[in-house]
Amino acid sequence: MLLKEPPPPDLRALTPVFLTIQLAGGHIGLPILVATFLFSKTAKRHPTVVNFCVIWILYSIIYCLLLYGGPDLQENPPHALCLAQAAMNYGAPPMAVVAGLGVVLQVWSTFVEPWKEARLAHIPRWVKLFAILAPPYLVFIAFSLSAAYYGLANPHWVTVKNGLYCGLLHGKFEMLAVPIFCGIFIIIIVGFEIATFVRYLHGRRLIKEVCPLVELKKRSLSPWCRAGLFLVYALLTFSACVMDLKQDLNAFAYMIQATLPLAAFLIFGLQKDVVLTWLLWNRHTGWRPETAMIEQTQRVSRTGSLMSNTTIDSITPIATHPSSSLPFSSNHIV
């Protein structure tokens, strides 16, 4: 039986807000962040994090295709452009949630015992990279091609959905497949987030029990705030998926969707080493953040015994666990 979606709200009045949010997060903030990860020597990140940011850039561009051309293009877009955007719109959210799961799994893997990780040492590096970076793009291709098939078979389904971007207004694919897929993955992501938090607390308690003389570093609020923001937005995105399934569409769901690239930028762009790189790079002649890091390490090494300077950050699996021979793995952190 053919399902017909109720008319979505007309959000043309929110075009400036929608575009500003998308530009701030996906067109300005995240490209700067990716460049920082790639070219800075002290703010390196694991390839899954860089890939996650790149995917949100693509996500933002896809949703802004009509907005680049102004009001005329929003009102009367060419059918080919509208079909292309509609197809990619249904591939972008699944691509993003799969990339998010990749980041969460990478964090979880830092708590895996080294001898278990050693079982993967014989796998070629390019195979590992493909396995962790390719799934989001494969999901994007699958969903986009499926949506394009429906759009080509039913051209009258393709239209400017809400005054902001094109979509399909009929069929089970648009109304069920994408929100169900995304909702399931978001539940998995939240589950791994909670499990990682529990493992972290267990690791701190275990260290204190085994080495009672070790001085555990005081917990910083910054990573917990970012993790909390990540969790809140995962839950808000899940609520938007539920609203999509119930066909209870309003401006809230669409604005949550628009702010996701900005949230990704805030989560990864507010980390201390990234902010210091932006603030201090070339502030003083001949100064480089990597030089300061080396000098700080040398000062710490002279202050006392190894045990007296040991902290939770240097002995948790996140810091000591050898990565699986991925490029830059020794310096990349989430």
C-alpha positions, -999 to +999 in steps of 0.1 A: +000+000+000+013+034-009+021+057+020+016+094+016+034+118+038+014+147+052+024+181+039+056+193+057+058+228+072+068+256+050+101+268+063+111+293+037+109+321+064+136+302+083+160+301+053+184+327+068+186+308+101+189+274+084+217+286+061+236+305+088+237+274+110+248+252+081+275+277+071+288+281+106+292+244+113+296+226+080+311+252+057+334+272+080+340+255+113+345+219+103+368+226+073+390+246+096+389+218+121+398+192+095+427+213+083+439+216+119+438+179+123+457+173+091+484+200+093+490+206+130+516+185+148+499+187+182+462+183+174+463+151+154+432+128+155+424+093+145+413+088+109+378+080+121+374+114+137+388+132+106+364+111+084+335+120+108+341+157+103+345+153+065+312+135+063+294+163+082+309+188+057+293+167+029+261+165+048+259+203+051+267+209+015+240+184+003+213+202+024+223+236+011+223+229-027+191+249-034+201+277-010+232+285-029+211+298-058+189+321-038+150+323-037+146+317-074+163+283-072+143+275-041+110+282-058+117+265-091+147+242-091+155+221-122+141+186-119+175+170-123+190+190-094+160+184-073+161+147-079+199+146-071+194+165-039+164+144-029+184+112-034+214+124-015+193+138+013+182+103+021+217+090+020+233+117+041+217+109+076+225+072+074+260+081+063+264+104+093+251+079+119+274+051+106+304+075+108+293+084+144+292+048+153+327+044+139+340+072+162+323+056+192+337+022+184+372+037+181+369+051+216+356+018+229+385-001+212+410+019+233+398-001+263+404-035+245+434-054+259+465-051+237+468-089+233+433-090+217+442-061+194+474-080+184+453-106+166+447-080+139+483-071+134+487-093+103+459-075+084+473-050+059+471-014+068+450-004+038+424-031+046+420-017+081+417+018+068+391+007+042+372-012+069+369+018+092+365+046+067+344+031+038+312+020+055+296+054+058+301+061+021+289+027+011+257+033+031+254+067+015+256+052-020+230+025-011+204+048+003+210+075-024+207+050-053+175+036-037+160+071-034+171+080-069+153+048-082+121+058-065+124+094-078+131+083-114+102+058-114+079+084-099+090+119-110+059+135-094+071+125-060+101+148-063+095+183-050+108+210-028+098+194+004+097+222+029+109+253+011+145+245+020+155+213+001+140+187-022+127+153-011+102+125-018+067+130-006+054+094-010+064+058-004+076+036+024+113+043+017+112+079+026+088+075+056+102+044+071+137+032+059+158+063+068+143+071+103+143+035+113+179+029+102+191+061+119+171+054+150+186+019+154+222+032+150+216+061+174+205+036+201+236+016+195+258+047+197+242+057+230+247+022+243+284+023+235+287+058+250+273+045+283+294+014+282+326+034+275+318+057+305+313+026+328+345+011+316+364+043+322+351+045+358+359+009+364+395+015+351+401+044+375+388+023+404+410-007+394+441+015+391+435+029+426+431-006+440+462-021+423+484+010+428+471+029+458+501+053+457+493+065+423+480+100+422+450+100+399+446+132+379+416+153+388+388+149+363+385+177+338+350+190+331+358+198+295+357+162+280+326+154+301+308+185+287+317+174+252+306+139+258+274+152+274+267+174+243+273+144+221+249+123+241+222+151+242+224+156+205+222+118+199+190+117+219+176+148+202+183+132+168+166+101+179+136+121+189+136+137+155+136+102+139+106+092+161+088+123+151+095+115+114+081+080+119+050+094+136+047+120+108+045+146+136+067+170+116+074+205+128+102+231+126+120+216+156+129+184+138+143+203+108+163+227+129+178+199+150+188+184+117+204+217+106+224+221+138+241+187+137+272+198+118+276+227+142+273+203+171+301+181+156+323+212+153+317+222+189+323+187+202+357+182+186+367+219+181+366+228+218+392+204+229+421+220+247+449+212+222+428+224+193+420+257+209+456+262+220+467+255+184+444+282+171+452+307+197+490+303+200+501+293+165+527+319+154+519+342+182+555+345+191+584+345+166+598+310+161+572+295+185+555+263+176+530+243+197+550+211+192+581+229+207+561+239+237+549+203+241+585+190+240+597+215+266+568+207+289+575+170+286+612+176+295+602+197+325+579+170+338+605+143+333+629+162+357+604+167+385+606+133+402+601+096+399+579+081+372+554+069+398+550+103+414+540+118+381+518+091+369+482+102+362+451+086+349+456+102+315+489+085+310+481+050+322+446+044+309+442+022+278+433+054+259+469+066+263+489+034+264+470+011+241+489+005+209+468+012+179+465-013+151+494+000+130+472+026+113+490+057+099+497+083+125+481+060+151+506+067+178+497+104+179+460+103+170+435+106+198+398+110+197 
